[in-house]
Each structure stands twice: as C-alpha cells, then as structure tokens.
Amino acid sequence: MMKVMRRIFGFVLAGLLTACSTVYYMPIEILEPATIEFPAGIERLLIVDNAPAAQPLTITGKIMTAGKLQDDTLVVSIDSASTVLCSSLGWLIADNSSFADILLLDSSIRRTAARDVFAADTFDVHLTPDEVRQLCEEQGVDAIISLDFLTYTAEQAYYKFNMNDGEYEWVENGLFLDVNLKGVLRMYLPGQDTPFNVNNINTTIHSLLTGLPVLYSTSAENVRYAFYYAVESLAETEYTDYVSHWVETPRWYYTSFASRWQEGTAFMQRGSWKSAAAVWLSLYNETTKPKVRARLASNLALCNELTDNIPKALEWANEANRLSVNVNDTTTRARQQQYVSLLTDRIAKAERLKK
C-alpha cells in the first residue's frame, strides 16, 4: 500500500472537557493528489513567463524612517517578479518528482512575441494554439504552464505575531508589507484550442518588513526582500495544483479519567498507535454502552489511519457512526459523520495518487 502518512506533529493540541471524557485534537500530515487531474502521457513540462514587464512598487502613506512615521512615498524598483514566481514554481514542482522533467524558459514569451505593444504590456494575454504547438515541439515537452498575467500592490501594516526561541514564547509588534498579487496561470496542451486549466490568482500575503529586533525603518532593500518573499510564498501555494503535496489536517480521539483509558492515551501521546489500539479494542469488547463503544470505535479508526490502513479505518469509522446514531449527543454524531467523510475522501484520493 502506498504510504500516505509522513509524520505526526506534536500530539495533544487541545482538550475539550465533557462530562466524563475528553476529546484530544492532534494534527497529522496526509498526502493529497494534485488539484488538477492530468491526462495520461504528461511527462515533461515547460514553464514560461508570459507576464507583463515588471513595474515599480509604490508605497504611499506613513513611511517609517529613523523611528518616525512620516507622510511619504517610497518607490521601489522590482526587476523580476514574474521570473521569481516561475522559477520558484518550477523548483517546487521538480522537487516533487511527479514529472520526468521540468523546463524553465530563460526569456519572456510576451516581450519577444510580435504582438500589439499596448495589449502585450497591459493585459492578460493567452498563448495561441500555434505558439503552444511550436514551444512544445522546440522544447520537447508535453504541456506548458504559462504565467500569462501578474500585477501587484503593497502597503505597510503592523501586526502582533508570536515568537518562540525554543525555550520562551512572546509576542512581538512587527512592521509588515501586505503584498496583493493578482495574476493568471494557465496550463496548455498541444492540439487544444483552449487552455487545459486556468488558475486565477488574487491573494494578499503578509511579509515581515523589518528584522528582529524590530527596527521600525522602511528601506527599498527591506521592501524588495519582503516582496520577493511574498512572491515565493505564492509559488508554494500554487504548485499544489500540479503535483501531490503534504497537508496538515486535524484528527481527534477520546479518552476518560478511568485508568485504562489513560493507558491508551499515554500510548497515543508516545506515538504507539498499535499499543493504543489494543487498549481501545479491549475496552470496546467489554462495554455495551453505545456512546462509549462509538467513541472507542472512533479511536480504533484513528489508530488504523495512523498506521496507513485506511480501509480498516473507514470500517471502524462507519461502526462509530452507526453506534452514534442512537446517542443523545449531536456533537458526537456530527463528529463521527465528519470522520466517515474524511476517510471516504482519502480512499478516493488514494486511487489518484497511484496513477
């Protein structure tokens, strides 16, 4: 069976107390397939920059200089926003190993194409079917990912954020650059008149503008650094459309103040899933109370999920859901129905991950 569990983060995040039991939440990482379902035979990808020429970044308003806020305008030259995005996207996709080869064209398509200058420099411009065919033939690729448009604005903002040096935690006030990025990524296949996929981008990324300790100063260098960090962060969001990727998602298990429940909890917190399952199964076989059996069945479902036996996990989740139908606890019922849906979705996605 394909391994779709990579690692477990932390263990107990929160406990929600109920009358005689506790629900512990824990995050796990699972492997998700690419958002886009590709046709068979896509092995080599070409990433091209078809975006307008980079424009300066203008920040108007209260600019922090030497510790004083002053009304001012700061204009920062941005030379290669689209290049950075395309390059970062290419490296992230290549690092996944889902494709045989990832190529990055070293020049802008838009700025060398024989197009109307105004349209080419201002608007979203598609690649034509002839351009797609020619590029695929010249570069020996099966598909093209093209950044057809990118524009951006930015402004300063102040936020509180948590710091942790491994021993202490504290809250800092930070000067950030809020970068709004709008663009269009398209995927093209040769022989098709329309793009295979269109991804419209419109997001704001908070990028720390001043280092720590907070200096409360704004400079072109700081702005440029924070801006490119935001662009790279955008690539980390967008690459999941094209390749499988790890995502963190919450799970939960039930415990009680009884000693044997606590034994199972101790195993869970140490990552001993099979030992915990043995405790939960023993308790499950000994009790006749539907609510207790439902919660133990849910625990057994989680233990099986954590050991990558997703079909067995779904069996136990269905059992927990069945038992919770007659339980006078709407929260428990809703939680069990949610878990069945989550595991059903994982099984469906596992088939895509095998392709």
N, C-alpha and C positions, 0 to 999 in steps of 0.2 A: 504493500500500500504506500502510495506517495506520502511522504512526511509533510504535513501542512501545519505543524506546530513548531515554532522555532524556540521560543524561550518564554519564561514567565517573569513578569515584572513584579517586584515587591510581593507582598501577599495580601495581608489584610489592609484594605484602604479605609473601610468604614464599617461599623456595626450598627445595625438598626434594631433596637431592642423591641421585642414583642412581649406578650405576657410571660411565656416560659421559654422562649427561644430567641435566637439571634440570627440575623442574616448578615453574612460577611460577603463583601464585594471584593473582587480581585480582577486585575486586568490581565488578559492574555494576548499574545500576538498570533494571528492566523494569516495564512497566505490567501490573498484574493487574486482572482484572474484579472487580466487586463479588462478595462471597461469596454473596449472595442473588441468585437469578435471578428477576427480576420479570416478571409477566405484561405483555403489551402494553397500552399506554394509560396507564401510570402517569406522569403529568407533574407533578402538584402534590402536595407532601407537607405534612402538618401534624405538628408535633412538640408533644406535650403532656406536662405534668408531672402524673403521677398517683401520685406517691410520697408516703409518709407525711411528716408535718411534721418539719422538721429537729430533731435532738436535740443537746444539748451534747456536746462531745468531751472525754472524761475520760482523763487520762494519770496513771497511778499508778505509783509506784516511785521510782527515783533521778532526781530532778529537778535539773538543773544550774542553780545560782543563784550569780552572782558568782564563778564559777570553782570552786564546791564542789558535790559531789554530796550531796544530802540526800534522805532519805525524805520524800516529799510527794505531794500530789495536786493536779494542775492541771486546772481545769475551764474549757473554752474554749467560748464561745457560737459556734454555727455557724448562720447565718441562712438560707443559700440554696444548700445543696449540690446539690439536685436542679435548681434553676433554673440554676446554673452549668453543670451537666452537659448539660442540654437545650439551653441557649444555645450552648455550645461545639460540641455535636454538630451543631446547625443551621448554624452558620457554616462548619464543615468540609465539610458536605455541599453547601451552597450554593456554596462556593468551587470545587467540582469541576465545576459546570455540567452535571451529568448530568440534572438535572431543570429544568423550566421555572420552577418557583417553589418556595420553601421557606418555610413559615409557622411561626411560633412563638406558641402561645397564651400570652397575658400573665398568666394566672392558673392556679392549680392546679385541675385537674378534681376531684381527690379531696376537697379541702377545701371545695368548694362543692356537691358532689353530696349528694343526700338518701339517705345510707346509714347503716347502723348505725355509730355513732361508734367503738366499740371495734375493730371489724373494719377500718374505714377508716383508723384511726390506727396499726394494729399490723401488719397482714399485707399480703401481695401481693394486690392486687385487680385483676381484669380489667376492661376496658371491656366493657360489654354490647353486643350487636349493635345495639340501638336507639340507644345512645349514639354508636356509631361512625357509624351512618347519619345521625343528627342533626348531629354535628360536621362530617361531610363535606359535607352539604347547606348548613349555615350558613357554612362557610369556603370552599366551592367547591373542595375538594381530592379527590384520587383515592385517597389512602391516609393512614394515621396511624401514626406511630411514637410509642409511649407508654412513658414510664418508669413502670412500674407498681409498682416497689419499689426502695428504696435504703436501705441501712444501712451503718454504718461504725464502725471502731475504729481506734485508733492507739497506737503506743508509740515511745519513743525507741530509737535504735540507733546504734552507732558503726561506721563503715566507713572503709577506706582507699580513696581514689579518685585517679585520675591527673589532673594539671593540666598545661596547656600554654598558654603566653603567646605562642606563635608563634616563640619562639626557644629556650626551655628547657622541659624536662619535669621534673616532680617529683611526689611522692606526698604527699597531704595526709590528715590524720585529720579526719574530719568528723562532726558530730552530725546525724543524720538523723531524720526522722519516717517510720516504717513505717506506711503507711495501708492498712488492709484494707477493700476496698469490695465489698459484695455487693448485687446487685440483679437486676432483670429488665427487659429491653427487649422490647417486643412490637410487631410490625407488624400492623395491622388493615386489612382491605379491606371496604368496604360490601357488604352482601348475603351475607357469610360468617358462619357460626355460631361458628367458631373462629378464633384468630389465624392469619395467614398465616405468621408466623415468630416464634419465641421464642428469645431470647438470654439465657441465664443468666450472670450476671457474678459472679465470685469471684476477686479478684486483689489482690495486695499491691504497692504502689508505694513505692519509696524516694525520699523527697523531702528535699532538703537543708534542714536546720532553721536552721543558723547560716550567716551570710555569711562571706566570706573577707576578711581573715584570720579563722580560727575563733575565735569569742569564747567558746565554751562557756557559753552562757547560754540559758535557756529562758524565753520570754515568751509571753503569749497572742497577741500580734501575730505573732511568728515562727511559732507553731504554726498560726495561721489562714492565713497566707500559704502555708506548706508544704502544708497540707491542700488548699487550693484549687488549688494547682499539681498535686497528685495527681489531683484530680477532672478538671482539664483534660487531663491526660495520659491518663486513662481514655477521654475522648472521642476522643482521637487514635488509640486502639486500636479503639474500637467503630465509628467511622464507615466503616471499610473494608468492613463488611458491606453497605453501601448504595450505594457508588459505587466506580468504578475508582480505583486508587491505585498509587503507585510503591513498589516494594520492592527492597531491596538483596539481591543473591544472588551467590554466588561462582562464578567460572569459572577455567579454568586453560589454560595452553599449555606446550608442551615446547620446550626448547632444548638446545644442546650446546656443548661447548668449541670446536667447529670454527668457522672464521671466517664462513662463510656462514650458519650457524645464528645466530651472534652478530649478523649483519647484520639478520636477521629479528627478533631480539629487540629490537634498537635501534629498529626501526620500530614495534614493538608498544608500547614504552615511551614513544614520542613520539605515540602515537595514530594512526599512519599505517597503518590496517588494510589498505588495498588494496596498499600497497607491501610490507607484510609478507606478504600472501597471494601476491604474485608470487614472492617468495623461497621460501616454503614449497612452492609449486606446482612451481617449477623443481627443487628438491631431491627432491620426491615423484616426479617423472618420471625422475629419474636413478638412483634406488636400487631395488633388488629385494628388500631385506630386509623381511620382513613387519612386524617390530616397528617399524622406522624409518618405514615407509610408514604404519603405523597412527597413529603419533604425528603425522606430518605431516598426515595426513587430518584428525585431530582439530584441529590448528592451523587448517587451512583452514575447518573447520566454525565455529570461533570467529570467524574474520575475517568470514565471511558473516553470522554472527549480529550482530556489532558494526556491520555496515552494513545491518542490518534485512532481509536476505534470508534469512528463517527457513527456507523450504522448501529452498533450496540448502544451508543449514547442516545441515539434517537429512540430506540426501543424503550429505554428507561424513561426518557422524557415523555413519551406517549403514555407510559404507565403512570407517571406522576400527574400528567394532565387528566387522565381518566379518573384517578383517585380524587383529584381536587374538585371534580365536578360537584360532588356531594358535600364539599366542605363549605361551611358558612364563613368564608373568608375571601372576599372579592380580590384582595391584593395577591394572595397566593395563587388563585385561579388565573389571574391575568399574567402573573409572572411565569407560570408553567406553560401557558399558551404561547407566550413570547419565546420561551426556550425551544419549544417544538418548531416554531417558525424559523428561528435562528439555525437550528441544526438541519432542518429540511433545506434551507438555503445553502448551507455548507456542502451538503451532499450534491446538490445540483451544480455548484461551482467546482467541486472536485472533478467532475466529468470534464469540464472545460480545461482544468489545469492539466489533465492527462494528454490533451491534444498537442 
